[in-house]
Amino acid sequence: MHGFWWWIIVGGVAGALAKMVLPGDKSEPKGCIMTILLGIVGSLAMGFLVHDVLHSTHFGGTVDSIIGATLGAMLLIWVARMFQKNQS
C-alpha cells in the first residue's frame, strides 16, 4: 500500500497533526490541499534526513511514517515562519 494514495493519506494526517500543534495565524496558507502538501513534503524531508543523513532504516511502519512526516511538516512550518519573519 506504499503507493500514491498512501502518500496522500499519510501526508493529510501528518499535515493536520502539524497544523494542530503549530496552528499559526490568519496570514498563513490554510486548506486541505496545503495541509496535505505540507505533510507530504514533511515526510519526504524527514525520510531524507533519517535514511540518507542518519543512515537509519528504523522508520518504515505506518505509525513511524506518520510521526516522521508530522515532525518533518512541523520543521517546515517553523522554517517558513523564520523565513517570513526575516522578510518583514
Secondary structure per residue as TSV (DSSP state, phi and psi in degrees):
chain	resnum	aa	ss	phi	psi
A	1	M	-	360.0	18.3
A	2	H	-	-92.9	50.8
A	3	G	S	-108.0	-159.5
A	4	F	H	-55.3	-48.5
A	5	W	H	-66.8	-31.4
A	6	W	H	-61.3	-44.8
A	7	W	H	-65.3	-35.7
A	8	I	H	-64.3	-45.7
A	9	I	H	-64.7	-50.9
A	10	V	H	-62.2	-43.1
A	11	G	H	-61.3	-42.1
A	12	G	H	-64.1	-45.6
A	13	V	H	-64.6	-47.1
A	14	A	H	-65.1	-43.0
A	15	G	H	-62.4	-42.1
A	16	A	H	-64.4	-43.8
A	17	L	H	-63.1	-42.6
A	18	A	H	-63.6	-40.9
A	19	K	H	-71.2	-26.5
A	20	M	H	-70.5	-38.7
A	21	V	H	-75.0	-41.0
A	22	L	S	-122.6	73.9
A	23	P	-	-65.5	-35.1
A	24	G	-	80.6	-169.7
A	25	D	-	-109.8	-174.8
A	26	K	T	-72.7	-15.0
A	27	S	T	-82.1	-13.6
A	28	E	S	-80.0	148.4
A	29	P	-	-64.4	140.7
A	30	K	-	-133.0	175.6
A	31	G	S	119.6	163.8
A	32	C	H	-62.8	-47.0
A	33	I	H	-63.2	-46.4
A	34	M	H	-63.1	-39.9
A	35	T	H	-64.2	-44.2
A	36	I	H	-65.3	-44.7
A	37	L	H	-61.4	-41.1
A	38	L	H	-59.8	-44.5
A	39	G	H	-66.4	-41.1
A	40	I	H	-65.3	-47.5
A	41	V	H	-65.2	-38.2
A	42	G	H	-61.9	-40.4
A	43	S	H	-69.2	-36.9
A	44	L	H	-66.0	-42.9
A	45	A	H	-62.8	-45.4
A	46	M	H	-69.1	-36.9
A	47	G	H	-61.2	-42.1
A	48	F	H	-62.2	-46.5
A	49	L	I	-61.4	-48.3
A	50	V	I	-69.7	-46.9
A	51	H	I	-81.5	-44.8
A	52	D	I	-90.5	-40.9
A	53	V	I	-84.0	-46.8
A	54	L	S	-89.8	-6.8
A	55	H	-	53.5	45.4
A	56	S	-	-114.9	144.0
A	57	T	-	-117.4	24.2
A	58	H	-	-68.0	-39.7
A	59	F	-	-78.4	154.6
A	60	G	-	161.7	-18.9
A	61	G	S	-84.6	176.9
A	62	T	H	-63.3	-50.0
A	63	V	H	-64.4	-43.3
A	64	D	H	-60.3	-41.8
A	65	S	H	-62.8	-44.0
A	66	I	H	-67.8	-42.6
A	67	I	H	-63.9	-47.7
A	68	G	H	-61.8	-43.6
A	69	A	H	-65.5	-38.5
A	70	T	H	-65.1	-45.3
A	71	L	H	-62.2	-40.9
A	72	G	H	-63.5	-41.9
A	73	A	H	-65.9	-39.3
A	74	M	H	-64.4	-39.3
A	75	L	H	-62.2	-42.8
A	76	L	H	-62.7	-41.3
A	77	I	H	-61.5	-45.3
A	78	W	H	-62.7	-46.1
A	79	V	H	-62.2	-43.4
A	80	A	H	-62.1	-40.1
A	81	R	H	-67.0	-40.0
A	82	M	H	-64.8	-41.3
A	83	F	H	-63.9	-40.6
A	84	Q	H	-66.8	-38.0
A	85	K	H	-65.6	-39.1
A	86	N	H	-68.9	-25.9
A	87	Q	H	-78.4	-22.4
A	88	S	-	-81.5	360.0
